Amino acid sequence: MTNGTKIALITGGSRGLGRNMAIHLARHGVDSVLTYNSNKASAEETIAEIEALGQRAVAIGLDTTDTSAFPGFYSDLRAVLNETWQRDGFDILVNNAGTGVHKSFADTTEDEFDHLMNIHVKGVFFLTQGFLPMLPDGSRILNISTGLARFTIPGYAAYATMKGAVETLTRYLAKELGPRRIAVNTLAPGAIETDFGGGAVRDVPEHNKMIAGMTAMGRAGMPDDIGGTVAAILTGETGWMTGQRIEVSGGQSL
């Protein structure tokens, strides 16, 4: 590999949609730094898949809810970038790490709300802030939101509220980072067949059928639907697109 290879940093890149994004980016010649919270084995499996495609990847542990750990993470990241790529920065940031709570508005606890806030809003805000010196002019940031910020399904009030904040943050980042030609956009997936939320879309036939029935294209989404779109946005000729919300839901709840 040469030092000219693009490097993407994907939070929560060891599994689920983050893993799929990293693999699709590897098919487009992009190397990756993946963060994982606790499942190191899954991260290593993802690295093996990326290396099999001829690209490089490394994984670093990170709890994105713990802002006090960010300075140590930045130090580890700089060391990995220098050792693996002889670089002091990276080209693409995907703020993907996250989890959900499926509870009614009335039953959501303050602790659950705070956890979602820390991982989806506070963590994204301050982690990205610390990355700014490592992102060169002309780089790209993609924040992951959800279709639930546009349409409503009971039980996701807290989660969707956080993602609404992410979408607002995206527009502010696009405005403030525009002079550096850093393109900042939001990707909002619809219901996807992964283990997210206990795997209900993937594993519960009745739920899957319900989603298919409210989707223009007649099925729930697959991880490749999202990974392929992410690669298209981040490796295609889309540098003039910024501050936008791109929904990839097959036309859910139109």
C-alpha positions as a Markdown table, in Angstrom:
| # | Residue | x | y | z |
|---|---|---|---|---|
| 1 | Met | 0.0 | 0.0 | 0.0 |
| 2 | Thr | 1.1 | 3.5 | -0.6 |
| 3 | Asn | 0.7 | 6.5 | 1.6 |
| 4 | Gly | -1.8 | 7.9 | -0.9 |
| 5 | Thr | -4.4 | 5.3 | 0.1 |
| 6 | Lys | -7.5 | 6.7 | 1.6 |
| 7 | Ile | -8.1 | 5.9 | 5.3 |
| 8 | Ala | -11.6 | 5.8 | 6.9 |
| 9 | Leu | -12.2 | 5.8 | 10.6 |
| 10 | Ile | -15.5 | 4.0 | 11.4 |
| 11 | Thr | -16.8 | 4.1 | 14.9 |
| 12 | Gly | -18.5 | 0.8 | 15.8 |
| 13 | Gly | -16.9 | -0.6 | 12.7 |
| 14 | Ser | -16.4 | -4.1 | 14.0 |
| 15 | Arg | -19.9 | -5.4 | 13.5 |
| 16 | Gly | -23.4 | -4.7 | 12.1 |
| 17 | Leu | -23.7 | -1.9 | 9.6 |
| 18 | Gly | -20.3 | -0.5 | 10.5 |
| 19 | Arg | -18.6 | -3.8 | 9.5 |
| 20 | Asn | -20.5 | -3.8 | 6.2 |
| 21 | Met | -19.5 | -0.2 | 5.5 |
| 22 | Ala | -15.8 | -1.0 | 6.1 |
| 23 | Ile | -16.0 | -4.0 | 3.7 |
| 24 | His | -17.7 | -2.0 | 0.9 |
| 25 | Leu | -15.1 | 0.8 | 1.3 |
| 26 | Ala | -12.3 | -1.8 | 1.1 |
| 27 | Arg | -13.8 | -3.0 | -2.2 |
| 28 | His | -13.2 | 0.6 | -3.4 |
| 29 | Gly | -9.6 | 0.7 | -2.2 |
| 30 | Val | -10.1 | 2.4 | 1.2 |
| 31 | Asp | -8.3 | 1.2 | 4.3 |
| 32 | Ser | -10.0 | 1.4 | 7.7 |
| 33 | Val | -9.5 | 2.1 | 11.4 |
| 34 | Leu | -12.3 | 0.5 | 13.2 |
| 35 | Thr | -13.4 | 1.1 | 16.8 |
| 36 | Tyr | -15.1 | -1.5 | 18.9 |
| 37 | Asn | -16.6 | -1.3 | 22.4 |
| 38 | Ser | -16.0 | -4.8 | 23.8 |
| 39 | Asn | -16.1 | -7.4 | 21.1 |
| 40 | Lys | -12.5 | -7.6 | 20.0 |
| 41 | Ala | -13.0 | -11.0 | 18.3 |
| 42 | Ser | -15.6 | -9.5 | 16.0 |
| 43 | Ala | -13.2 | -6.7 | 15.2 |
| 44 | Glu | -10.5 | -9.1 | 14.3 |
| 45 | Glu | -12.9 | -11.0 | 12.0 |
| 46 | Thr | -13.7 | -7.8 | 10.2 |
| 47 | Ile | -10.0 | -7.0 | 9.8 |
| 48 | Ala | -9.5 | -10.4 | 8.2 |
| 49 | Glu | -12.2 | -9.8 | 5.7 |
| 50 | Ile | -10.8 | -6.4 | 4.8 |
| 51 | Glu | -7.3 | -7.8 | 4.4 |
| 52 | Ala | -8.6 | -10.6 | 2.2 |
| 53 | Leu | -9.8 | -7.8 | -0.1 |
| 54 | Gly | -6.2 | -6.4 | -0.3 |
| 55 | Gln | -6.7 | -3.5 | 2.1 |
| 56 | Arg | -5.3 | -2.7 | 5.5 |
| 57 | Ala | -7.3 | -2.3 | 8.7 |
| 58 | Val | -6.7 | -1.9 | 12.4 |
| 59 | Ala | -9.0 | -1.9 | 15.4 |
| 60 | Ile | -8.9 | 0.2 | 18.5 |
| 61 | Gly | -11.1 | -0.2 | 21.6 |
| 62 | Leu | -13.3 | 2.8 | 22.4 |
| 63 | Asp | -16.3 | 3.5 | 24.5 |
| 64 | Thr | -17.9 | 6.5 | 22.8 |
| 65 | Thr | -19.9 | 7.4 | 25.8 |
| 66 | Asp | -16.8 | 8.1 | 27.9 |
| 67 | Thr | -15.4 | 11.5 | 26.8 |
| 68 | Ser | -12.6 | 11.2 | 29.5 |
| 69 | Ala | -11.1 | 8.4 | 27.4 |
| 70 | Phe | -11.0 | 10.4 | 24.2 |
| 71 | Pro | -7.5 | 12.0 | 24.7 |
| 72 | Gly | -6.0 | 8.5 | 25.2 |
| 73 | Phe | -7.8 | 7.2 | 22.1 |
| 74 | Tyr | -6.5 | 10.1 | 20.0 |
| 75 | Ser | -3.0 | 9.2 | 21.2 |
| 76 | Asp | -3.5 | 5.6 | 20.3 |
| 77 | Leu | -4.9 | 6.5 | 16.9 |
| 78 | Arg | -2.0 | 8.8 | 16.0 |
| 79 | Ala | 0.4 | 6.0 | 16.9 |
| 80 | Val | -1.5 | 3.5 | 14.7 |
| 81 | Leu | -1.7 | 5.9 | 11.8 |
| 82 | Asn | 2.0 | 6.5 | 12.0 |
| 83 | Glu | 3.0 | 2.9 | 12.4 |
| 84 | Thr | 0.6 | 1.5 | 9.8 |
| 85 | Trp | 0.4 | 4.2 | 7.1 |
| 86 | Gln | 3.2 | 6.7 | 8.0 |
| 87 | Arg | 0.4 | 9.3 | 8.3 |
| 88 | Asp | -0.7 | 11.7 | 11.0 |
| 89 | Gly | -4.3 | 11.9 | 9.8 |
| 90 | Phe | -7.1 | 10.2 | 8.0 |
| 91 | Asp | -9.5 | 11.1 | 5.1 |
| 92 | Ile | -13.0 | 9.8 | 6.0 |
| 93 | Leu | -14.9 | 9.8 | 9.3 |
| 94 | Val | -18.1 | 7.8 | 9.8 |
| 95 | Asn | -19.8 | 8.4 | 13.1 |
| 96 | Asn | -21.6 | 5.1 | 13.2 |
| 97 | Ala | -21.4 | 3.6 | 16.8 |
| 98 | Gly | -24.6 | 3.4 | 18.5 |
| 99 | Thr | -27.3 | 1.5 | 20.3 |
| 100 | Gly | -31.1 | 1.8 | 20.6 |
| 101 | Val | -33.8 | 1.6 | 23.3 |
| 102 | His | -37.2 | 0.3 | 22.3 |
| 103 | Lys | -39.6 | 1.7 | 24.9 |
| 104 | Ser | -42.6 | 3.9 | 24.9 |
| 105 | Phe | -42.1 | 7.6 | 25.7 |
| 106 | Ala | -43.9 | 7.0 | 29.0 |
| 107 | Asp | -41.6 | 4.1 | 30.1 |
| 108 | Thr | -38.2 | 5.4 | 29.0 |
| 109 | Thr | -36.0 | 6.0 | 32.1 |
| 110 | Glu | -33.7 | 8.9 | 32.6 |
| 111 | Asp | -30.7 | 6.5 | 32.7 |
| 112 | Glu | -31.7 | 5.1 | 29.3 |
| 113 | Phe | -32.1 | 8.6 | 27.9 |
| 114 | Asp | -28.7 | 9.7 | 29.3 |
| 115 | His | -27.0 | 6.7 | 27.8 |
| 116 | Leu | -28.4 | 7.4 | 24.4 |
| 117 | Met | -27.5 | 11.1 | 24.7 |
| 118 | Asn | -23.9 | 10.2 | 25.6 |
| 119 | Ile | -23.3 | 7.8 | 22.7 |
| 120 | His | -25.3 | 9.5 | 19.9 |
| 121 | Val | -25.0 | 13.2 | 20.7 |
| 122 | Lys | -22.3 | 14.1 | 23.2 |
| 123 | Gly | -19.9 | 11.4 | 22.0 |
| 124 | Val | -20.3 | 12.3 | 18.4 |
| 125 | Phe | -20.0 | 16.0 | 19.1 |
| 126 | Phe | -16.8 | 15.9 | 21.1 |
| 127 | Leu | -15.2 | 12.9 | 19.4 |
| 128 | Thr | -15.5 | 14.7 | 16.1 |
| 129 | Gln | -14.2 | 17.9 | 17.6 |
| 130 | Gly | -11.0 | 16.1 | 18.7 |
| 131 | Phe | -10.6 | 14.6 | 15.2 |
| 132 | Leu | -10.5 | 18.0 | 13.4 |
| 133 | Pro | -6.7 | 18.4 | 13.5 |
| 134 | Met | -6.4 | 14.9 | 12.0 |
| 135 | Leu | -8.8 | 15.5 | 9.1 |
| 136 | Pro | -7.2 | 17.2 | 6.1 |
| 137 | Asp | -8.9 | 19.9 | 4.0 |
| 138 | Gly | -11.2 | 18.2 | 1.5 |
| 139 | Ser | -12.0 | 15.2 | 3.7 |
| 140 | Arg | -15.4 | 13.8 | 4.4 |
| 141 | Ile | -17.6 | 13.2 | 7.4 |
| 142 | Leu | -20.7 | 11.0 | 7.4 |
| 143 | Asn | -23.0 | 10.9 | 10.5 |
| 144 | Ile | -25.4 | 8.0 | 10.8 |
| 145 | Ser | -29.0 | 8.9 | 11.7 |
| 146 | Thr | -32.2 | 6.9 | 11.2 |
| 147 | Gly | -35.3 | 7.0 | 9.1 |
| 148 | Leu | -37.1 | 7.3 | 12.5 |
| 149 | Ala | -36.1 | 10.9 | 12.6 |
| 150 | Arg | -38.6 | 11.5 | 9.7 |
| 151 | Phe | -41.3 | 8.9 | 10.2 |
| 152 | Thr | -42.5 | 7.6 | 13.5 |
| 153 | Ile | -42.9 | 4.1 | 15.0 |
| 154 | Pro | -44.0 | 4.0 | 18.6 |
| 155 | Gly | -41.3 | 2.9 | 21.0 |
| 156 | Tyr | -38.4 | 4.9 | 19.5 |
| 157 | Ala | -39.0 | 8.4 | 20.9 |
| 158 | Ala | -35.7 | 8.7 | 22.8 |
| 159 | Tyr | -33.6 | 7.1 | 20.1 |
| 160 | Ala | -35.1 | 9.2 | 17.3 |
| 161 | Thr | -34.7 | 12.4 | 19.3 |
| 162 | Met | -31.0 | 11.8 | 19.5 |
| 163 | Lys | -30.7 | 11.2 | 15.8 |
| 164 | Gly | -32.7 | 14.4 | 15.2 |
| 165 | Ala | -29.9 | 16.2 | 17.1 |
| 166 | Val | -27.3 | 14.5 | 14.9 |
| 167 | Glu | -29.0 | 15.7 | 11.8 |
| 168 | Thr | -28.9 | 19.3 | 13.1 |
| 169 | Leu | -25.3 | 18.9 | 14.1 |
| 170 | Thr | -24.5 | 17.7 | 10.6 |
| 171 | Arg | -25.8 | 21.0 | 9.1 |
| 172 | Tyr | -23.7 | 23.1 | 11.5 |
| 173 | Leu | -20.6 | 21.0 | 10.8 |
| 174 | Ala | -21.1 | 21.4 | 7.1 |
| 175 | Lys | -21.4 | 25.2 | 7.5 |
| 176 | Glu | -18.4 | 25.6 | 9.9 |
| 177 | Leu | -16.1 | 23.2 | 8.1 |
| 178 | Gly | -17.1 | 24.4 | 4.6 |
| 179 | Pro | -14.2 | 26.8 | 4.3 |
| 180 | Arg | -11.9 | 23.7 | 4.7 |
| 181 | Arg | -13.9 | 21.9 | 1.9 |
| 182 | Ile | -14.8 | 19.2 | 4.4 |
| 183 | Ala | -18.1 | 17.7 | 3.2 |
| 184 | Val | -20.4 | 16.6 | 6.1 |
| 185 | Asn | -23.6 | 14.7 | 5.4 |
| 186 | Thr | -26.1 | 12.4 | 7.2 |
| 187 | Leu | -27.1 | 8.9 | 6.2 |
| 188 | Ala | -30.5 | 7.8 | 7.5 |
| 189 | Pro | -31.1 | 4.0 | 7.2 |
| 190 | Gly | -34.6 | 2.5 | 7.3 |
| 191 | Ala | -35.3 | -0.8 | 8.9 |
| 192 | Ile | -32.4 | -3.1 | 8.2 |
| 193 | Glu | -32.0 | -6.8 | 8.9 |
| 194 | Thr | -29.2 | -6.8 | 11.5 |
| 195 | Asp | -28.9 | -7.6 | 15.2 |
| 196 | Phe | -29.8 | -4.0 | 16.1 |
| 197 | Gly | -32.6 | -3.7 | 18.6 |
| 198 | Gly | -32.4 | -7.4 | 19.4 |
| 199 | Gly | -32.6 | -8.4 | 15.7 |
| 200 | Ala | -36.4 | -7.9 | 15.4 |
| 201 | Val | -36.4 | -6.9 | 11.7 |
| 202 | Arg | -34.1 | -9.8 | 10.8 |
| 203 | Asp | -35.5 | -12.5 | 13.1 |
| 204 | Val | -39.2 | -11.9 | 13.7 |
| 205 | Pro | -41.2 | -12.7 | 10.6 |
| 206 | Glu | -44.2 | -10.7 | 11.6 |
| 207 | His | -42.1 | -7.6 | 12.2 |
| 208 | Asn | -40.2 | -8.1 | 8.9 |
| 209 | Lys | -43.5 | -8.5 | 7.1 |
| 210 | Met | -44.9 | -5.3 | 8.7 |
| 211 | Ile | -41.8 | -3.3 | 7.6 |
| 212 | Ala | -42.1 | -4.7 | 4.0 |
| 213 | Gly | -45.7 | -3.7 | 3.9 |
| 214 | Met | -44.9 | 0.0 | 4.7 |
| 215 | Thr | -41.9 | 0.2 | 2.3 |
| 216 | Ala | -42.3 | 1.2 | -1.4 |
| 217 | Met | -39.8 | -1.4 | -2.6 |
| 218 | Gly | -41.6 | -4.1 | -0.7 |
| 219 | Arg | -38.9 | -5.5 | 1.6 |
| 220 | Ala | -36.8 | -4.6 | 4.7 |
| 221 | Gly | -33.3 | -3.4 | 4.0 |
| 222 | Met | -30.2 | -5.5 | 4.0 |
| 223 | Pro | -26.7 | -4.4 | 5.3 |
| 224 | Asp | -25.4 | -4.3 | 1.8 |
| 225 | Asp | -28.0 | -1.7 | 0.9 |
| 226 | Ile | -26.4 | 0.6 | 3.5 |
| 227 | Gly | -22.7 | -0.4 | 3.0 |
| 228 | Gly | -23.0 | 0.1 | -0.8 |
| 229 | Thr | -24.6 | 3.6 | -0.4 |
| 230 | Val | -21.9 | 4.6 | 2.1 |
| 231 | Ala | -19.1 | 3.6 | -0.3 |
| 232 | Ala | -20.8 | 5.5 | -3.1 |
| 233 | Ile | -21.1 | 8.7 | -1.1 |
| 234 | Leu | -17.6 | 8.5 | 0.4 |
| 235 | Thr | -15.7 | 7.4 | -2.7 |
| 236 | Gly | -17.8 | 8.9 | -5.5 |
| 237 | Glu | -17.7 | 12.4 | -7.0 |
| 238 | Thr | -19.8 | 13.8 | -4.2 |
| 239 | Gly | -17.5 | 16.4 | -2.7 |
| 240 | Trp | -19.8 | 19.3 | -3.6 |
| 241 | Met | -22.7 | 17.7 | -1.6 |
| 242 | Thr | -22.7 | 18.8 | 2.0 |
| 243 | Gly | -25.2 | 19.4 | 4.8 |
| 244 | Gln | -27.6 | 16.9 | 3.3 |
| 245 | Arg | -29.7 | 14.1 | 4.8 |
| 246 | Ile | -29.7 | 11.0 | 2.6 |
| 247 | Glu | -32.3 | 8.4 | 3.6 |
| 248 | Val | -31.8 | 4.8 | 2.4 |
| 249 | Ser | -35.0 | 3.1 | 3.4 |
| 250 | Gly | -36.4 | 1.6 | 0.2 |
| 251 | Gly | -39.2 | 4.3 | 0.5 |
| 252 | Gln | -40.4 | 3.4 | 4.0 |
| 253 | Ser | -43.5 | 5.3 | 5.1 |
| 254 | Leu | -43.7 | 7.5 | 2.1 |
